[in-house]
């Protein structure tokens, strides 16, 4: 329980993190949003194509664009996400237990 009149320490959001990890995290968010929006736009375009059959000259060029953007954004998102996860992975320099100690502990 907290004591009335006493403020709890609020950790700073960037304390203890590296700036490049934060930038990578923002890039992952934006590429994920681009992926979701391109899939939504592709589905809306496909539904429009199926139901309304637009006859304008620019429509055959426009409606497949989100479907071309989706794999590119998925590849970008997966690459950035992998980079983000490897940046946050703890180093494997010092193991607490050697192989023999691990075998005995198990």
C-alpha positions in Angstrom: 0.0 0.0 0.0 1.1 3.5 -0.6 1.5 6.0 2.1 -0.7 9.2 1.6 1.4 12.2 0.7 4.4 10.2 -0.4 5.2 10.1 -4.1 6.4 7.0 -5.7 9.4 7.2 -8.1 8.3 7.1 -11.7 10.9 5.5 -13.9 12.0 7.6 -16.9 10.8 5.9 -20.1 14.3 6.0 -21.8 16.4 5.3 -18.8 18.4 2.1 -19.2 17.6 1.7 -22.9 19.7 2.5 -25.8 18.5 5.1 -28.3 19.0 2.8 -31.3 16.6 0.2 -29.7 14.0 3.0 -29.3 14.4 4.0 -32.9 14.2 0.4 -34.0 11.0 -0.1 -31.9 9.4 3.0 -33.5 10.3 1.7 -37.0 8.8 -1.7 -36.1 5.6 0.0 -35.0 5.4 2.1 -38.2 6.2 -0.8 -40.5 3.6 -2.9 -38.7 1.0 -0.2 -39.1 1.9 0.1 -42.8 1.4 -3.7 -43.2 -2.0 -3.6 -41.5 -3.2 -0.6 -43.5 -2.0 -2.0 -46.8 -3.8 -5.3 -46.1 -7.0 -3.4 -45.2 -6.7 -1.3 -48.3 -6.1 -4.4 -50.4 -9.2 -6.1 -49.0 -11.3 -3.0 -49.5 -10.0 -2.7 -53.1 -10.7 -6.3 -53.8 -14.3 -6.0 -52.4 -14.8 -2.9 -54.5 -13.5 -4.7 -57.6 -15.8 -7.7 -56.9 -18.9 -5.9 -56.1 -18.9 -2.6 -58.1 -16.7 -3.5 -61.1 -15.3 0.1 -61.6 -14.8 1.0 -65.2 -12.5 4.0 -64.8 -9.1 3.8 -66.5 -7.0 4.3 -63.4 -8.7 1.6 -61.4 -6.8 -1.4 -62.8 -3.6 0.4 -61.8 -4.7 1.4 -58.4 -6.4 -1.6 -56.8 -3.4 -4.0 -56.9 -1.0 -1.5 -55.3 -1.8 -2.4 -51.7 -1.2 -6.1 -52.5 2.3 -5.2 -53.9 3.0 -3.1 -50.8 1.9 -5.8 -48.3 4.8 -8.2 -49.0 7.4 -5.4 -49.0 6.1 -4.1 -45.7 5.9 -7.6 -44.2 9.5 -8.2 -45.1 10.5 -4.8 -43.7 8.6 -5.5 -40.5 10.0 -9.0 -40.0 13.6 -7.7 -40.6 13.2 -4.8 -38.2 11.5 -7.0 -35.6 14.3 -9.5 -35.7 16.8 -6.7 -35.3 14.9 -5.4 -32.3 14.8 -8.7 -30.7 18.5 -9.4 -31.2 19.3 -6.0 -29.8 17.4 -6.8 -26.6 18.7 -10.4 -26.2 21.1 -10.7 -23.3 24.7 -11.4 -24.2 25.8 -15.1 -24.0 29.3 -14.2 -22.8 29.1 -15.6 -19.3 27.1 -18.6 -18.4 26.4 -19.2 -14.8 26.8 -22.9 -15.0 29.2 -24.9 -17.1 28.0 -28.0 -18.9 29.2 -30.4 -16.1 27.5 -28.2 -13.4 24.3 -28.1 -15.4 24.3 -31.9 -15.8 24.8 -32.3 -12.0 22.1 -29.7 -11.2 19.6 -31.4 -13.6 
